[in-house]
Amino acid sequence: MKYFLLSDIHGSVTRLDRALAIFDREQCDMLLLLGDALNYGPRNGLPEGLDARGVADRLNALADKIVAVRGNCDSEVDQMLLHFPILSTYALLVDEGRKILLTHGHVYHKDNLPPGRFDAVVYGHTHLWELSTFDIDGHPAICCNTGSITFPKNGNEPTFGILDNGRFTIRNLDNKILADKTL
């Protein structure tokens, strides 16, 4: 399976369209949505192409290919617009025997994990991409923070991730690989 890792859309249909064009071009099998899909958040400005209904429509067209978790800006009202569940704090993906924790990052992240051992922890929330290794109880794991396609911070460009055959890549919206790491 080839997974597209996406976080922090924050209602920007313009940025989502660019990301979904890459999802199609890369022939990804699943979209792992890591929270903050529709609401732009009170601390952010208004994003380019703000259109929560348009974002919902595009994501709903892919509902059978989406696994999603709740971000700190997602709510029950957002769930009413979406045809796939978004209200879980985390999900566990098992791919080729590898356990991958999917979460938004505001509750769980590499420094605060739920019980268990994972081969990778994938999240967003900080709007800063990261691809690194760290240790979970003596077991090496990958930390993949996808950053944000809409509101990247600290001078970073808009980013997302792809997981393919145990290889994580962080990419920009021109689909240029910025970093990669293999499980």
Secondary structure, 3 states (H helix, E strand, C coil): CEEEEECCCCCEHHHHHHHHHHHHHCCCCEEEECCCCCCCCCCCCCCCCECHHHHHHHHHCCHHHEEECCCCCCCHHHHHHCCCCCCCCEEEEEECCEEEEEECCCCCECCECCCCCCCEEEECCCCCEEEEEEEECCEEEEEEEECCCCCCCCCCCCEEEEEECCEEEEEECCCCEEEEEEC
